[in-house]
Amino acid sequence: MEKKKSINLKGVPETMLQTLYARAKESKKPDHVIYDAKAIEIVEELDYDFTKADKDTAMASGVIARTIVLDQMVGKFLEKNPDAVVVNIACGLDTRCYRMAGRYKRWYNVDLSETMQVRERFLRENGPIYQIAGSAMDASYADAVKCDGEPVLAVIEGLTMYLSEQEVKQMFGILADRFAEVTVMAETMSPFVASHIKEKSIEGSQAKFSWGIKNGKELQKLLPQFENQRDVSLVEGMEQMMPVYRVIGKIPFVRNLSNKILVMKRV
């Protein structure tokens, strides 16, 4: 039997192991609502204590709801733009590029160096999927993205809630400056949740929620180079997991507290 691989991560980078585990665990269920074969493979190779992640059902539900919603949104975008270049910011161990195989021109997974070192141990990517080690707040990462005028889709999930408002503005500014035609699908958290909720699965780490925003119209006020196209609540993903959300999901309070995917397009 091959020896399992141990990983030592703290803070925000550690969250990628929790989200990976949530997808793998859901995929193993007989009645799974998403299926992520790569996540199962990687979790089985890992020497890591997922006890806290096992108990954090709220985190797991959110991850699966987000996966459902973003898979649908990204899939529809690629149907309309089969020549698109995708920039997956703060990718961690995300595997959407495999579920969307054959539907894009190029896909770039971008994350900090320590995270990409982990990714490279499990996922060898060298075209049409590529890996870039760099910060979303450092414009140099965009130098490695080959774009000859194709539409660009930037996907940002599980990141903005750990940033400051200034960092969010800087990240979007880089995308606007470097890509003439870019659409951004960014997961955001409500200000109330960012201020009052902690994730059990990363309790004790340095990762803490620090920023939230009500909706895309509010985000547009911060980003003059972007226009809000639409907001998609993760309640839509929860409805596919738990039918009760078809009822409670209509309550404004529930929808307002839920994380959202904000679709922003460069103007």
Secondary structure, DSSP 8 states (H G I E B T S, - for coil): ----EE----SGGGHHHHHHHHHHHHHTSTT-SS--HHHHHHHHHEE---HHHHH-HHHHHHHHHHHHHHHHHHHHHHHH-TT-EEEEET-TT--HHHHTTTSSSEEEEEE-HHHHHHHHHH----SSEEEEE--TT-GGGGGG---SS--EEEEE-S-GGGS-HHHHHHHHHHHHHH-SSEEEEEEE--HHHHHH---GGGTTSS-------S-HHHHHHH-TTEEEEEEEETHHHHHHH-TTHHHHTTSHHHHHHS-EEEEEEE-
